[in-house]
Amino acid sequence: MTNRIYYTEPYVQTFEATVERCELVEIGARVVLDRTAFYPTSGGQPHDTGTLGGRRVIDVVDTDGDGVLHLIDGPLTVGANVRGDINWPRRFEHMQQHTGQHVLSAAFERLAGARTESFHLGPLTATIDLAREVTMHEIAAAEEEANRVVWEDRAVTIRFVDADAAAKLPLRKDPTRAGMLRLIEIDELDLSACGGTHVSRTGGVGIVAVTGWEKFRGGTRVEFVCGVRASARFRLWRDAVSATLRHLSVAPEELAGAVERLQNDNKSLARTARGLQERLAVHEGRTLAERGMRVGSRLAIVETLDGWDATALKALAVAAAQQPGAAVVLFSASSPALVVVASHRDADIDAGAILKALVTKFGGKGGGKPDLAQGGGLVGSAADLVAVARDLLETDRVA
Ligand SMILES: [Zn+2]
């Protein structure tokens, strides 16, 4: 079994070890050492990265019975003495989140009687799943208590006990493994069996900040960041919020209200615009009819129009089709184009068939009835669309 340096000395960043096994795999090699400071993925905490014998460490896996397996990007010589360098910023960041989790979980348990069911340390945030639903106030209280413990800079100690001794101790959670247990104790707060890496005093966590929560499996999933992550998150939110505050010219506490007002204004403007477009469509429809071309008994009205959405384009086509004999095809100037086909009953044109012919030629989709059809997703130049539509209206092919 690999001697795990991180069990007793979590602050070791560089170490020397002997290569015991090296198995070649497609992307490099799987290596087992006599001792390692590389933390393997387990207990919700991701593995360490870094270098081993000059090779890049891609993954570190804990195998039951086989020790710690290092996946590296090239082979090492069995029996060689190699140097391992842990990617320390990544590891320390994990230690802060993991220790912060112990503190936060203990605070939830003490103040709200909410047990932590599971812990996950992701690349950007960490989460704990609480066994019961907690309120916003309970979350605030636990966060405050966690930070009080962090700032009291209490000792975080490691000790090993056997199962019998562990059974007599007030562990926060029943241990999941048998045999010798590694216990992590936060002075006068928490005692848990845990194989992860932790800072040596709670002050090293820096700060515990809850960033969000949601209902999850009958309980609450609480998302949080600690230490350097909290600082990075603060910068991200500060930049986003201050840019928004500048745009809106409001104070932070007025932001939510300002956004709500903007949304309401926007809805009301959209309603007004729709009403105006509908009224305008009646006038514009007449203008379009004046520009139409007489083809036998039909009045062919084919145009590409800018600045009208699908609803308005339809209103416009329907208004233009009020003219006796009118056969109307209107395209939006956007690409891909929207299209509306409308016809006066005297025009003797099947709008649905015209639309189908256009979609067959230019792609997109749509459908409708003999007097009105609409579609979208047509790809072609405005000139081509108009030419083909005009041709369709001028012949009897689809009439
Ligand atoms: Zn732990």
Residues whose N, C-alpha, C, O or C-beta is under 5 A from the ligand:
A	BS01	ZN	H98 C194 G196
